[in-house]
Amino acid sequence: MVVTRSWECRFFPHAHGRARARSPDRLFLLDYDHEHKQEYEGRNNMMARIWHGWTKPENANAYEDMLRDEIFPGIARRKIKGYRGAELFIHEGSDETEFVTLLRFDSMEAVKEFAGRDESKPVIYPKAEALLTRMDERARHYEIVISR
């Protein structure tokens, strides 16, 4: 049985054109704005890297297993300085299953060590790509402002 958790955010305007998101868990995220890069890099808050992918319902269990048993442990084995773990959110729809991955890092420099120079480019394992019907073309990065 797949555990389903629907994650919903509402966005509110912020002073510098960025947006704040509030989920039911009171996790506040500040969208990483590349125009204000120096502002962020001087802060000590963690970064969240969020990416979405979708599978057919019949491939959902295989993709979840691959994330849990291969992909997330593989990321941890890379021993990236500043990598703080991953979370997986799943929403089962009638036609497809949505997967949201959230990776936590100490800084954008740690994100770059994970993703490479183009930090917004998704990091997709070839075996995983075969199970996906569609995916975000870019990962989004958020500064974690409050986490309780």
KARAFEN-V650654 format. One record per helix or strand. SS is the DSSP state (@ for helix, = for strand). FROM is the first residue (numbers start at 0). TO is the last residue. If there is no record, write none. Layout:
ss:SS from:FROM to:TO
ss:SS from:FROM to:TO
This chain:
ss:= from:9 to:12
ss:= from:18 to:21
ss:= from:27 to:30
ss:@ from:33 to:40
ss:= from:46 to:54
ss:@ from:56 to:76
ss:= from:82 to:91
ss:= from:96 to:104
ss:@ from:107 to:114
ss:= from:120 to:120
ss:@ from:125 to:128
ss:= from:131 to:134
ss:= from:137 to:137
ss:= from:139 to:145
